């Protein structure tokens, strides 16, 4: 009888729902360009707004050297856009994230911290 109760107890504990709590180091920001700087992690989604449909460019620049680390052109939709940022291949430290339209006009600029 003790074995049945023990097995039932183990089964009940094993079936409890695990609550996933978001990491406190990674904040969800509505618009990445609305803050001066933010920490990012690999695969994190970044949100930003563009004024109209068209071709836009996101550029990552090493803050210390001024060297372009990454550049991506994309077709943006008017309003909020979401992109994933992959940081594993990026240098650690402070990087500038710049959003430009097709005419090279800067629409947003912020610092991201890659740890």
C-alpha positions in Angstrom: 0.0 0.0 0.0 2.9 2.4 0.8 4.4 1.8 -2.6 1.1 2.8 -4.3 0.8 6.0 -2.3 4.5 6.9 -3.0 4.2 6.2 -6.7 0.9 8.3 -6.8 2.7 11.2 -5.0 5.7 11.1 -7.3 3.3 11.0 -10.3 1.3 14.0 -9.0 4.5 16.0 -8.4 5.9 15.1 -11.8 2.7 16.4 -13.5 2.6 19.8 -12.0 2.8 22.7 -14.4 6.2 24.5 -14.6 5.8 28.2 -14.6 8.2 30.0 -17.0 9.4 33.3 -15.7 11.0 35.8 -18.2 14.6 36.6 -17.6 15.0 39.9 -15.7 18.0 40.9 -17.8 16.0 41.0 -21.0 13.3 43.7 -21.2 10.6 43.7 -23.7 10.7 47.1 -25.3 7.8 48.4 -27.5 10.2 50.4 -29.7 13.9 49.7 -29.5 14.6 53.3 -30.6 12.6 54.8 -27.8 15.4 54.1 -25.3 19.0 55.2 -25.1 20.4 51.7 -24.7 19.2 48.2 -24.0 20.7 44.7 -23.5 19.9 42.1 -26.1 20.3 38.4 -26.3 20.6 36.0 -29.2 17.4 35.5 -31.0 15.6 38.4 -29.3 12.9 40.2 -31.2 13.3 43.9 -31.6 10.3 46.1 -32.3 10.4 49.5 -34.1 8.1 51.7 -36.2 8.5 53.0 -39.7 6.4 55.8 -41.2 5.4 54.1 -44.5 5.8 51.0 -46.6 9.2 50.9 -48.3 12.8 49.7 -48.2 14.7 50.3 -44.9 18.1 49.5 -43.6 19.2 48.3 -40.1 22.9 48.8 -39.5 24.9 47.6 -36.5 28.1 49.7 -35.9 30.9 48.9 -33.4 30.8 51.9 -31.1 34.5 51.9 -30.4 35.9 51.4 -33.9 33.0 52.9 -36.0 33.2 49.8 -38.1 30.0 48.4 -39.7 29.4 45.0 -38.2 26.1 44.1 -39.9 23.7 45.7 -42.4 20.3 44.4 -43.5 17.9 45.8 -46.0 14.3 44.9 -45.7 10.8 45.8 -46.9 9.2 47.6 -44.0 5.4 47.9 -43.5 3.9 51.1 -42.2 3.7 51.0 -38.4 5.3 48.4 -36.2 7.9 46.0 -37.5 9.6 43.1 -35.8 13.0 41.7 -36.5 15.1 39.1 -34.7 18.6 40.0 -33.7 21.2 37.2 -33.5 24.2 38.2 -31.4 26.3 35.0 -31.3 28.5 36.1 -34.2 28.6 39.8 -33.1 31.4 41.3 -31.1 30.7 41.8 -27.3 30.2 45.2 -26.0 28.4 48.3 -27.2 27.0 48.5 -30.7 25.0 51.3 -32.4 21.8 50.2 -34.1 20.8 52.6 -36.8 17.5 52.6 -38.8 17.6 54.4 -42.2 15.1 54.8 -45.0 15.8 54.3 -48.7 17.1 57.9 -49.0 19.7 57.3 -46.2 17.8 59.5 -43.8 18.3 58.3 -40.2 15.0 57.4 -38.6 16.3 55.9 -35.3 19.5 55.3 -33.4 20.2 53.5 -30.2 22.9 51.6 -28.4 22.6 47.9 -27.7 24.7 46.0 -25.3 25.8 42.5 -26.4 27.1 40.5 -23.4 
